[in-house]
Amino acid sequence: MFSRPFFKNLRISQVKTIPEAKAYAKRLYELMPTNSGEVTKLLQQQNQQGWTIGDFIACDSTDPEAVKTYLELLNQLITPRSAEVIKLLQQQNQAGSTIGHLIAQNQTDPGVVKTYLALLDQLSTDNPAEVIKLLQQQIQAGWTIGHIIARYQTDPGVIKTYLELLNKLVSTHSAEVIKLLQQQNQAGWTI
């Protein structure tokens, strides 16, 4: 087990590049089995622009495996800390982007986006209202994750997976899902 001083040396402010973010995330992944509480706190840290480690990793379209590994780390945290995982996924940077917005816009591997949506699906079992709030979050231009998926993801499987998630949520939260489908970005587009 690592001591508290080890955790004090891990700070998002030290991360400036995507390779540094990956190295940081790898260290957190190694700590996960014995220190999920500390790992969750470190994952939630934001730099001055509001970016988390996950944001850095989500922007790297050249390494889908790194994004999948990061999402696997979050998946492992769901059981002991689902509320913290949702809070992390809802964190927005200064442009209003969440990890989900960045994944939907930057990842060209459909498997990465499907992995993210599977994470949301798992979270929606016990926290459907929170997942809907996450899906309703808009970046500064008014785009939701659904807008970005509709615009940037060309794989029919990704769109199908997103619609299946909405279908699951509509059974218990139909009014909120309808509101989500009616949300417009600044150009007036709906999903």
N, C-alpha and C positions, 0 to 999 in steps of 0.2 A: 504494500500500500504506500502511496506517496504522501509526503507530509504537506501541511498547509503552505510552507514557503515555496514548494514546487509550484503550487497553483498560483501563488502571487506573482510568479515570474511569467505566467501566460497572460498576455494582454493583447487585445485586438489592435491597439494603437501601434504595436510593433509590426503588424502585417501591412505590407505595402504592395505586394504583387500576388498574382494567382499562385505561383509555386510556393510562396511563403504561406499562403492560406491553406494549401493542400498539406504542407508539412505540419502546420498547426492542427488541422483537423485529424491528421493521422495520430498525433500525440494524444488528442482527446479520445479518439477511438480506442487507443490502447488503455486509457484510464477508465473507460466506461464500466467494465464489470464490477469494480469496487468503489467507484466514486460517482454514481449517476447524478447526484445532487450538484456536486461541483462542476461536472461536465455541462449540465444544463445551464448553470449560471454563466459559464464561459461561452457557451454557444449563443447566449442572449446578449453578450457584450456588443456594443456598437462603437464604431470609430466616430470621428467628428462629422462625417457626412451621413451617419446613421447606418453604415454598412456593417453587417455581421459576417462571420466567416462563411456562412452559407451563401450570402449574397456574392461574395468573391467567387466561390466555387461554381455557383449557378451560372455565372457569366462566361465560364470557359467552355465554349462549344467544341473545343478540340479534344476534350477528355470526358466522355460520357460516363466512364467507369468511376471517375472521382465523384461525380454528382450522385451516381447510384450508391456509392459507398457512404456518402454523407446522408442520403435519405435512409439507408439501412441503419445508420447510427440513430437517427430520429425514430425510426420504427422500433428499435430496441428500447428506447426511452418511453414509449407509449404506456406500457404496463405500469411502471412505477410512477410516471410523471406525465400523464396525458394533458393535464391543464397547462403545464409548462411548455410542452411541445406545441400546443395550440397557440399559446402566447408568443412563442418564438416564430411560428409561421405567420402570425398576424403583425409582427413588427414591420414597420415601414421605414425606409430610408428617407432622406430629404426630398426625393422625387416622388415619394409615395409608393414606391415599389416594395413588394414583399418578395420572399424567396420564390413563391409561386409565379409571380409576374415575370421574374427574371428567368426562371426555368422555361416558362411557356414562350418567351420571346427569343431566348438565346440558344436553346437546345434543339439541335436538328435530328437527334436520335429519338425516334418515337418511344423507345423503351424507357428513356429517362422521364418523359412527360407522363407516361403511363404509370411509372413507379411513384411519381409524385401524387397522381390522382388516386392510386391504390392506398397511399398513406392517408389521404383525406377520407377515402371510403372507410378505412379502418377507424379513424377518429370519429366519423359520423355515427358510428354504432352507439356510442355513449354520449356524444356531444354534437348532435345534429345542428342545433341552433348556432353553435360557435363556428362550425364549418360553413354554414350559410353566411354568417357575418364575414368570414374570411373571403368567400367567393364574391361578396358584395363590395369588398374594398376596392377603391379606385386609385389609380395613379393620378398625377396632376392633370393629365390630358383626359381623365375620366374613364380610362380603360379598366375593365375588370379582367380577372384571369380568363373568363370566358371570351371576352372580346379578343384578347391576345391569342388564345387558342384558335378562334375562328379565323383570325387574320394570318397568323404565322405558321400554324401546324397544318401540314398538307396530308398527313397520314390519316386515312379514314378511321383507323383503329383508335387513334387518340381522341378524335371527335366522338366516336361511339362510347369510349370509356367515360368521357366528360358527361355525355348525355345520360349514361347509365347512373352516374353519381347523382345527377339532378333528379332522375326518375326515383331513385331510392329516397331522396330527401323530400320529394313532393308528397309522399305518402303520409308524412307527419307534419310537414311545414309548407303546405301548398301556397298559402298567401305570400310567404317570404320568397319562395322559388319563382312565383309569378312576378313579384317585384324585381327579383334579380334579372329575369328575362326581359323586363321592360326598361332596365337601366340603360341610359344613353351616355355615350362618351361626348366630348365637346363638339364633335362633328355631327352629333345626332344619331349615331349608329347604335343599334341594339345588337345583341348577340346574333 
